[in-house]
Amino acid sequence: MKLTGASRVFGGEGMLVEITNDDGKKEEYLLLSEDYELILAEGAGNLSIEALEAAGARYSALRAARTLLSYSSNTLVALTRKLRAKGYSKEAAEFAVSRIELEGSVDEPSDAKRAVELLLRRGWGPARIISHLKNRGFGKEAISAASGMLAEIDFEPRLAAVIKKLYGDEGLPKEQAARRAAVARLRRLGYSMSDISRVDSRFEDY
């Protein structure tokens, strides 16, 4: 097997490498230029299919990660999950996500802020919002920023508005079974039992 051609692509970031096998068959691999330079530094005599395939998988995973980010924001954890789901190895996925982080393509605190704003418009309470952010894989810094943002919000008027939307101007149902179901629903939306009790006790004020 020998190296028979290489050309720069994607503005020089990538290298399209051609090798010729011992049987004369030609194959191409798309690598990061830096990986190609490393392979050359090790010497053409050490060239192996395994090294080319691993380098090709890393670059492919990086390009796939960029494509995912072009469609929607993702946390670094979510990107890793999605790349693994697409069949990339743990090593290739982690390489791609590390590179994305280094490039600054993911701004988790800003993404978390936008997510909080969206979920507030849906009428969600703080507990469910934080749980949702954690499930999406936001890191500690983003979660801390979101928690600080939520701590500045008075959720009682928001909860009252949710109750009016769901159950009308009379507030929570009076019948016990219906009332328990309503409270459970509000808890699932992320409101605490203490907030629900306070708003219910002076619902006419809202």
Steps between C-alpha positions, in 0.01 A plus 500: 500500500633842411391862500435607141327838538378771736315824441372769736123548527258715700728801504799292600341357814471157344718276289366256243754219510535228238675173566570208270480153649743223416245362253486834318161605639472871581313632803435851630479631855392843616707613799570812698818661371655471846438125505655470156810686620527266797478198274774641277716574803481135603631399158332357193630158595273504808190586299208273592135463406410512868666839550336642188157368600530637853608842372223496242243415766614793716459749218169350393371530859615862516318586179189317623510698826517825308204392289298423814579846639391661172148363558461581870691577816638202689681450825836327488348196669212491251743527209695203631181296536385585149835416344508166681145434380621562145751221543819689579739346747543644849845627402380670181197657670703632792764639264234683299330647807833609649581676174157665491553623857845632411357686200241667724214375285288414804403770751311304764417792736342697213322191369370425850369856533307467174363164614385650831323784321319252275395275788377796703271589211363146519406557862756268651614541859862517618538136606394363163712754311818405689422129460452551127833682467681224688339234281619686192853480632573861589814538711533641850576855382188514283281345771633749755427792266148369435436452873609858566267623228206304646574619854425857394151411374185523711327178399179549696334731244615264226351204685173689547489565127557131429218404737264746331593365160445139605208531740341841447453803720364289786839345559571142598207258501317462832415132466776305676589248230508768230697727732763233568535440127539874436768535768686199359490660157646824632772307682591330171528846345769575755322701770562430867226397739563814705455726197182320403359534854584871523350585163190291572446664840481849349408422144248785492794745529614403153 
